[in-house]
Amino acid sequence: MIAIGVETGGPEHKESAVRKALVTAMGVAMKVREKNYNDGSETWINPIFIVPGSLLNPDFEGYKLGHFSKKEKGLVVQIAVPRTVANGEHINSFIGSSLREAVRLAAAHFQSKKLSFSTLKAEKIILSIEAELS
């Protein structure tokens, strides 16, 4: 399961194309995933896209694993959005490929904790997001 988050680094992103696409992705994930995704019965991820801006920039490049909740079986995966994507280039393909990489990283993390993760359910959500964004 996937629950998407977005952090924008400045007010210039209020109406930006990247924010609009990410908000759309959030909405699709919310519609497609199971309603009880975070009740602790299954593992799930919370990819958080960090968009650079005039006030705040990610302090890393690529991906960074964040908080893991044993109780809820949830893992945060932070995604640093490159400035080119923040400026409007290749937004949709970046979202899809970033979510797939977040799933790959999370699946490895969960495996190390001896927990299963449904990459099939995650891929269904990603495909729905890509269809909505295209």
C-alpha positions in Angstrom: 0.0 0.0 0.0 1.0 3.6 -0.7 0.1 6.9 1.0 1.9 9.8 -0.7 3.0 13.0 1.0 4.4 16.3 -0.4 6.6 18.9 1.2 7.1 22.0 -0.9 10.1 24.3 -0.2 8.4 27.6 -0.9 5.2 29.5 -1.8 6.1 29.5 -5.5 4.9 25.9 -5.6 1.3 26.7 -4.5 0.0 26.5 -8.1 3.0 24.7 -9.7 2.7 21.9 -12.2 4.8 19.6 -9.9 2.6 20.2 -6.9 -0.6 19.7 -8.9 0.7 16.4 -10.3 1.7 15.2 -6.8 -1.6 16.2 -5.3 -3.3 14.2 -8.1 -1.1 11.2 -7.3 -2.0 11.5 -3.6 -5.7 11.5 -4.5 -5.4 8.5 -6.8 -3.5 6.6 -4.1 -6.2 7.4 -1.6 -8.9 6.1 -3.9 -7.2 2.9 -5.0 -5.6 1.7 -1.8 -7.5 -0.3 0.8 -9.2 1.9 3.4 -7.6 0.1 6.3 -4.1 0.2 4.8 -2.4 1.5 8.0 -4.2 -0.6 10.6 -1.1 -2.7 11.2 -2.3 -5.8 9.4 -0.1 -5.2 6.3 3.0 -3.3 5.6 2.7 0.0 3.7 4.9 2.9 2.6 4.6 6.7 2.8 6.7 8.2 0.0 7.2 11.9 0.7 8.2 14.0 -2.2 10.4 16.9 -1.1 10.2 19.7 -3.7 13.1 22.3 -3.5 12.1 25.9 -3.3 13.0 29.4 -2.2 12.7 28.6 1.6 13.6 24.9 1.9 15.6 22.3 0.0 16.1 18.6 0.7 19.5 18.0 2.4 20.1 14.8 0.3 19.7 13.6 -3.3 17.7 10.6 -4.4 16.0 8.6 -1.7 16.3 8.3 2.1 14.5 5.9 4.4 12.8 7.6 7.2 10.7 6.6 10.2 9.5 2.9 10.5 6.5 2.1 12.7 6.6 -1.4 14.0 3.0 -1.1 15.3 1.5 0.3 12.1 4.0 -1.5 9.8 4.6 1.7 7.9 7.8 3.1 6.4 8.5 6.6 5.2 10.6 6.9 2.1 11.8 10.5 1.4 12.2 11.4 -2.3 14.3 14.5 -3.2 12.7 16.1 -6.2 15.4 17.4 -8.6 15.2 21.1 -9.4 14.6 20.3 -13.1 11.4 18.4 -12.2 10.4 21.1 -9.7 10.7 23.5 -12.7 8.3 21.3 -14.7 10.4 18.9 -16.7 9.4 15.2 -16.9 7.1 15.4 -13.9 4.9 12.4 -14.7 7.7 10.0 -15.5 9.6 11.1 -12.4 6.6 10.4 -10.2 6.1 6.9 -11.6 9.8 5.9 -11.5 10.3 7.4 -8.0 7.4 5.5 -6.6 8.7 2.2 -8.1 12.1 2.9 -6.6 10.5 3.7 -3.2 8.6 0.4 -3.4 11.9 -1.5 -4.3 13.7 0.1 -1.3 10.8 -0.5 1.0 10.4 -4.1 0.0 14.1 -4.7 0.8 13.7 -3.0 4.1 10.6 -5.0 5.0 12.4 -8.2 4.0 15.3 -7.4 6.3 12.6 -7.1 9.1 11.1 -10.4 8.0 7.9 -8.7 7.0 6.2 -9.2 3.6 5.2 -6.3 1.4 2.8 -6.5 -1.6 4.7 -5.1 -4.5 1.7 -6.2 -6.6 -0.7 -4.0 -4.7 1.8 -1.1 -4.8 2.2 -1.5 -8.6 -1.6 -1.4 -9.1 -1.6 2.0 -7.3 1.3 3.3 -9.4 -0.3 2.2 -12.6 -3.5 4.0 -11.6 -1.5 7.1 -10.8 0.3 7.0 -14.2 -3.0 6.5 -16.0 -4.5 9.6 -14.3 -1.4 11.7 -15.0 -1.2 10.8 -18.7 
